[in-house]
């Protein structure tokens, strides 16, 4: 293990750079967005760090358990001396922040990137704590027509079951996913209202139809060059056909990560009832992001 002071100085230096975090619903284009950003020569954007579920949640449990054990010892054996100090909430946040910076430092491989970011879809539930840890961080959320999101999720996550009622199965799948989607979308909007200068939205539709202007806007947002040649190269490197080995956008292949890369493909998968179930819960998103019902 390298010197403790040396490692702390390294992550302290990294913390002074522009950090950013990407979030959005699973199957909404978060990975493509992360790759577009990462293609910039001054940006390092990897995913997924899983900082909420695999770091924050376990840390909270560990520290709570430690506090309980220490409190028991204090009461049983050291009541006359006051015992040992109990961990406080700030301890969890400090340890979590240190672990996140360590991960970002490892991710950047010691290279002098101007902006360093991480993408996990569930970051949208973690934004406020990340903002408290890293006040100067930037946050990027991607939104996609929920009918397309659920269509993509159905074809990617759901394995066909011989003899099943497909319509019933799709409706159950949709109803099971809607509460989390609704909560995540509202969390994004609430965070934006509270932090309008440090959070930005982009839609999957906009990136597909006009990638250049929107990607340039994102680069400016995180403080790196938005020169046309850089933007064009980032788009070229992450083109759907490049990522799929030659299959163009619009040519469907179910069960793979890059399924179709198209806006509006839900119409071939969802019937009127299914679309209606989605709209009942998420119709508030459509005027906000400019989607047509």
C-alpha positions in Angstrom: 0.0 0.0 0.0 1.3 3.4 -1.0 1.8 6.1 1.6 -1.5 7.2 3.2 -0.7 10.9 3.0 0.3 10.6 -0.7 -3.0 8.9 -1.6 -5.0 11.5 0.3 -3.2 14.3 -1.6 -3.9 12.6 -4.9 -7.6 12.4 -4.3 -7.7 15.9 -2.9 -6.2 17.2 -6.1 -8.8 15.2 -8.1 -11.6 16.7 -6.0 -10.5 20.1 -7.2 -11.2 19.2 -10.8 -14.7 19.3 -12.4 -16.6 16.3 -11.1 -20.0 15.3 -12.6 -22.5 12.6 -12.2 -25.0 11.2 -14.8 -28.4 9.6 -14.1 -31.7 8.6 -15.6 -34.0 5.7 -15.9 -32.5 2.4 -16.9 -32.8 1.9 -20.7 -33.1 5.7 -21.2 -29.8 6.2 -22.9 -27.5 6.8 -19.8 -24.8 4.5 -21.2 -24.7 6.2 -24.6 -24.6 9.6 -22.9 -21.7 8.5 -20.7 -19.9 7.2 -23.8 -20.5 10.4 -25.7 -18.9 12.4 -22.8 -16.1 10.0 -22.4 -15.1 10.3 -26.0 -13.9 13.9 -25.4 -10.2 14.0 -24.9 -10.5 16.1 -21.7 -13.2 14.0 -20.1 -13.1 10.7 -18.3 -16.6 9.3 -17.8 -17.1 5.7 -16.8 -19.9 3.7 -15.5 -21.2 2.2 -13.4 -19.7 3.0 -10.0 -22.9 1.9 -8.2 -22.1 4.3 -5.4 -25.6 4.3 -3.8 -26.5 0.6 -3.6 -23.0 -0.9 -3.3 -21.3 1.8 -1.2 -23.6 4.1 0.6 -26.2 1.6 1.7 -23.6 -1.0 3.0 -21.6 1.7 4.7 -24.7 2.9 6.6 -25.4 -0.6 7.8 -21.8 -1.2 8.8 -21.6 2.1 10.8 -25.0 1.6 12.4 -24.0 -1.9 13.5 -20.6 -0.6 14.8 -22.5 2.1 16.8 -24.8 -0.5 18.3 -21.9 -2.7 19.4 -19.9 0.2 20.8 -23.0 1.5 22.7 -23.5 -2.0 24.2 -19.9 -2.2 25.3 -20.1 1.3 26.8 -23.2 0.4 28.8 -22.0 -3.0 30.0 -18.3 -2.5 30.6 -17.3 1.1 30.5 -20.2 2.9 32.1 -18.0 4.3 34.8 -15.6 5.9 32.2 -18.0 7.0 29.5 -16.8 4.5 27.0 -15.8 5.0 23.4 -17.3 7.8 21.1 -20.1 6.6 18.9 -19.9 7.1 15.1 -22.0 10.0 13.8 -23.7 10.5 10.4 -20.9 12.7 9.1 -18.6 9.7 9.5 -20.6 7.8 6.9 -20.6 10.7 4.5 -16.9 11.4 4.9 -16.0 7.7 4.3 -18.4 7.5 1.4 -16.9 10.7 -0.2 -13.4 9.4 0.3 -14.4 6.1 -1.4 -16.0 7.8 -4.3 -13.0 10.0 -4.9 -10.7 6.9 -4.7 -12.8 5.2 -7.3 -12.8 8.3 -9.6 -9.0 8.5 -9.1 -8.6 4.9 -10.1 -10.9 5.5 -13.1 -8.9 8.4 -14.4 -5.7 6.4 -14.2 -3.6 9.4 -13.1 -4.3 11.3 -16.4 -4.9 15.1 -16.2 -8.5 15.1 -17.4 -10.4 18.4 -16.9 -13.7 16.7 -16.1 -14.2 13.4 -14.4 -17.6 11.8 -14.2 -19.5 8.6 -13.4 -22.8 7.2 -14.6 -25.2 5.0 -12.7 -28.9 5.3 -13.6 -29.9 5.3 -9.9 -27.7 8.4 -9.3 -31.0 10.4 -9.6 -31.9 9.1 -6.1 -28.4 10.0 -4.9 -28.0 13.5 -6.3 -28.7 15.5 -3.1 -26.1 13.5 -1.1 -23.5 13.8 -3.9 -24.2 17.5 -4.1 -23.6 17.8 -0.3 -20.3 15.9 -0.6 -19.1 17.7 -3.7 -20.7 21.2 -3.8 -19.1 22.1 -7.1 -20.0 19.0 -9.0 -22.3 19.1 -12.0 -25.2 16.7 -12.7 -26.6 15.5 -16.0 -29.9 13.7 -16.4 -31.2 12.1 -19.5 -34.9 11.6 -20.0 -36.6 9.4 -22.6 -40.2 8.8 -23.6 -41.3 6.3 -20.9 -43.1 4.2 -23.6 -39.7 3.7 -25.4 -38.0 3.1 -22.0 -40.3 0.3 -21.1 -40.3 -1.1 -24.5 -36.5 -1.3 -24.5 -36.6 -2.7 -20.9 -39.1 -5.4 -21.9 -37.0 -6.6 -24.8 -33.8 -6.5 -22.8 -34.8 -7.8 -19.4 -37.8 -10.0 -20.0 -37.1 -13.5 -21.3 -40.0 -15.2 -23.3 -41.9 -17.8 -21.4 -43.6 -20.5 -23.6 -47.4 -20.4 -23.3 -47.5 -17.1 -21.3 -50.2 -14.5 -21.9 -47.9 -11.8 -23.4 -50.4 -9.0 -23.1 -51.0 -9.8 -19.4 -47.2 -10.2 -18.8 -46.4 -6.8 -20.4 -49.0 -5.1 -18.3 -47.6 -6.6 -15.2 -44.1 -5.6 -16.2 -45.2 -2.0 -16.9 -47.2 -1.6 -13.7 -44.2 -3.0 -11.7 -41.8 -0.5 -13.2 -43.9 2.6 -13.1 -43.6 3.6 -9.4 -39.8 3.7 -9.5 -39.8 5.5 -12.9 -42.2 8.1 -11.6 -40.2 8.6 -8.4 -36.9 8.8 -10.2 -38.3 11.4 -12.7 -39.7 13.5 -10.0 -36.4 13.4 -8.1 -34.6 14.7 -11.2 -37.1 17.6 -11.6 -37.0 18.5 -7.8 -33.2 18.5 -7.9 -33.1 20.7 -11.0 -35.4 23.2 -9.3 -33.1 23.3 -6.3 -29.9 23.4 -8.3 -30.6 25.0 -11.7 -27.0 26.1 -12.3 -25.5 22.7 -11.5 -28.0 20.4 -13.2 -28.9 20.0 -16.8 -31.5 17.8 -18.7 -31.0 16.3 -22.1 -33.5 14.0 -23.8 -32.7 10.8 -25.7 -34.8 12.2 -28.6 -32.8 15.4 -28.8 -29.5 13.5 -28.8 -30.7 11.2 -31.6 -32.1 13.9 -33.8 -29.6 16.8 -33.1 -26.6 15.3 -31.3 -24.2 18.1 -32.2 -25.8 21.1 -30.6 -26.8 19.2 -27.4 -23.5 17.5 -26.9 -21.7 20.8 -27.4 -24.0 22.3 -24.7 -23.1 19.4 -22.3 -19.4 20.0 -22.9 -19.7 23.7 -22.1 -21.7 22.7 -19.0 -18.8 20.6 -17.6 -16.2 23.1 -18.7 -14.4 21.5 -21.7 -14.0 22.5 -25.3 -17.1 22.4 -27.6 -15.2 22.8 -30.8 -17.1 21.4 -33.8 -14.4 18.9 -34.7 -14.2 17.4 -31.2 -18.0 17.2 -31.0 -18.2 15.5 -34.4 -15.5 13.0 -33.5 -17.3 12.1 -30.2 -20.5 11.4 -32.2 -18.7 9.4 -34.8 -17.0 7.2 -32.1 -20.3 6.4 -30.4 -22.5 6.0 -33.5 -25.0 3.1 -33.1 -23.5 1.2 -36.1 -20.0 1.6 -34.6 -21.1 0.2 -31.2 -22.9 -2.7 -32.8 -20.3 -3.7 -35.3 -22.1 -2.4 -38.3 -25.8 -2.8 -37.5 -27.5 0.5 -38.2 -30.0 2.3 -36.0 -33.5 1.1 -36.6 -32.5 -2.5 -37.2 -33.8 -4.4 -34.2 -32.0 -7.1 -32.3 -33.8 -8.1 -29.1 -32.0 -9.3 -26.0 -28.8 -7.3 -26.6 -27.7 -4.1 -25.0 -28.0 -2.0 -28.1 -31.4 -3.1 -29.3 -32.6 -0.6 -31.9 -31.4 2.9 -31.2 -34.6 4.5 -32.5 -37.2 7.0 -31.2 -40.8 5.9 -31.1 -40.3 2.2 -31.5 -42.8 1.5 -28.7 -45.6 1.5 -31.2 -44.6 -2.0 -32.4 -44.5 -3.4 -28.8 -47.2 -1.7 -26.8 -50.9 -1.6 -27.4 -53.3 1.2 -26.6 -54.1 -0.1 -23.2 -50.4 -0.4 -22.2 -49.6 3.1 -23.4 -52.6 4.3 -21.5 -51.4 2.7 -18.3 -48.0 4.5 -18.7 -49.7 7.9 -19.5 -51.9 7.6 -16.5 -48.9 7.8 -14.2 -46.3 9.7 -16.3 -48.4 12.1 -18.4 -46.9 15.0 -16.5 -43.5 14.4 -18.1 -44.7 14.8 -21.7 -45.2 18.6 -21.9 -42.1 19.1 -19.7 -39.8 17.2 -22.2 -41.7 17.9 -25.4 -42.9 14.4 -26.2 -46.1 13.8 -28.1 -48.8 11.8 -26.4 
